[in-house]
Amino acid sequence: MRDLLTIEDPAAIPVLYDPLRNRIFRLLRRPRSIPELAAELDLPADRLYYHVNRLVEYGLVRQAGTRSRGRHVERVFERTSARIKFEGDVELGGVNPLTAIAEELGAGLVAAMPDDVASVSYHLVTITPERAATLADRLRTLIEEYDDPTPEAASSRYAVLGAIAPMRQPDDERLTIRELRSDELGFLKEMLYAALAWRPGVALPPIEWVLAHPQVSVFHADWGRPGDVALVAEEGGHLVGLVWYRLFSEDSHGEGFIDAETPELAIAVADGHRGRGIGRRLMEAAGERARADRIARLSLSVDEGNPARHLYTALGYVEFVADDGLGRMVLDLEPQAG
């Protein structure tokens, strides 16, 4: 295994920072076969072949050899290098590499002993773009200065993150919430798929298969029927989030179904735009629209452990039936007496 691999292909970033592939990559610090990776990750082996092959395709992982196990011969894989450095004009392609990096750094901070050097420093600074570029160069140079490619026996490996990025906040003049147009139904389907893919490290089947599933298709099929409402968040000409609700029947409905008069709501914010308050604004806009349409209440279904539950609670949604396994929540829209 070489010490440093320099990558200039921007397509390698989303390959590496897919949550599952990043976990695989980190486990391959030492050679492992796919069955061994499956045991470590508690996942079926057939789910890992594609991801390992993608890492091999971009030179991040290589086959280190083979190993006999009974009558079978297993291929053994390892990382191509101990360290990776991205250079050139790289595009993140909608992925957030900090998700995987933060998990690794967090594990190191939690495991740190009292005498270990472990710290986090986060600052908001106001500088010009030119000075920001200078600061980025100085950070990179400083880290490289302290990195010793031939460490002494007493040296330890440390994870050091150098990052600088412009702060983006929702701007009332740039972010608008409007009705979804009929020619934008494809975005509703994308957001439906995104809403289902909330679990980190859990890959869904292909979008076409998921959208065709009966439990999912009810949220988008024949869109535009009476009672269908979809509000889209648009920023700088880009669609960045969507909230929508529709009425269901006893015979056909989602897990958040309450009754035929209560629309069930769904929401998703596009990757790269989360954590900026867009979801809250969409939810508030949906509530205002439902009140204007004289709807008594809205319902939704949220899985246990989904962090969006905190937002729903803050907006006034309450659990409909405790421990029924459906995760139903309801927002009462009727004015309270007195």
Buried (B, 14 or more C-beta within 10 A) or exposed (E): BEEEBEBEEBEBBBBBBBBBBBBBBEBBEEBBBBBBBBEEBEBEBEBBEEBBEBBBEBBBBBEBEEBEEEEEEBBBBBBBBEEBEBEEEBEBEEBBBBBBBEBBBEEEBEEEEEEEEBEEEEEEEEEEEEEBEEBBEEBEEEEEEEEEEEEEEEEEEEEEEEEEEEEEEBEEEEBEBEEBEEEBBEBBBBBBBBBBBBEEBEBEEEBEEBBEEEEBBBBBEEBEEEEBBBBBBBBEEEBBBBBBBBBBEEEEBBBBBBEEEBBBBBBBBBBBBBEBEBBBBBBEBBBEBBBEEEBEBBBBBBEEEBEBBEBBEEBEBEBBEEEEEBBBBBBEBEEEEE
